[in-house]
Amino acid sequence: MHTSRNTILYPGLLWALFMMLMLQCTTSQRARLVPSYQLMPIDISYLPDSLAEATIQPYREQLLMSMDQVIGISKKRLTEAPVESPLGNFVADAILVQAGDYYSQKIDLSVINNGGLRAPIPQGPVKLSHIYELMPFENTLYILELNGAQTRALFDLLARDQRMAIANSVAIVQNRRATKIFIDGAPFVDQKTYTLAVSDYLAQGGGGMDFLSEAKVLATKDVKIRDLIIEYIKRLEADGIEIDAEIEGRVKLIPEQ
């Protein structure tokens, strides 16, 4: 269909015409011209639009079929808890392993805050929908290089907050301080740098990790943390390994003195 150029009203022209009209109106006339808004509650009295429903339905069915896909088998129910938990350990390990593949180099450690774990992994068949419930956020992967002070700050936060999960590391905690730290089986060295796999939210200082925003960014990957977990589970399934994790003593609490 062809439209005459003269019939097209561009947004700028419409706005100019509106302003000219407003200038020529009285106060009462202007009040009638200005749009007014009213909040309308949405309840069951509003019926679905049949055309919209018909348009959406094929996509809804496709999404539900995708979410119902079984991607792995869990040996037991994995839940989150303070200090250390099977769910936290599993997710931290998944991030570490898969991030290493994306970065093509071994990464020293990974961390996830418990606030990012929103649902358990059930025992038995694990569906794609379960992982979306576990990790509903769109956070992506960052690889950071931490100096000694930043690494120590990370473990000190872990010791104070006790609601974080770590991988490939152990922290001995006493009086809410990390008195001893081991990374990749070796004692922490203040003069060394360490690589960290983490979400963009934490890398940019979220979760109380403002010190991470000052760390050197080695790489950003356009892959969601949720997808790392999904890929890791599929990797286990391909190898015939069930999803499982234990409390291993990654965070060891020494009685306070």
PyMOL commands that set and color helices and strands:
alter all, ss='L'
color gray80, all
select helices_A, chain A and resi 5-7+11-23+27-33+50-67+86-103+114-116+128-134+148-161+200-203+206-208+210-214+225-238
alter helices_A, ss='H'
color red, helices_A
select strands_A, chain A and resi 70-74+109-113+124-127+140-146+164-167+169-174+177-183+186-187+194-199+216-224+251-254
alter strands_A, ss='S'
color yellow, strands_A
deselect
rebuild
show_as cartoon
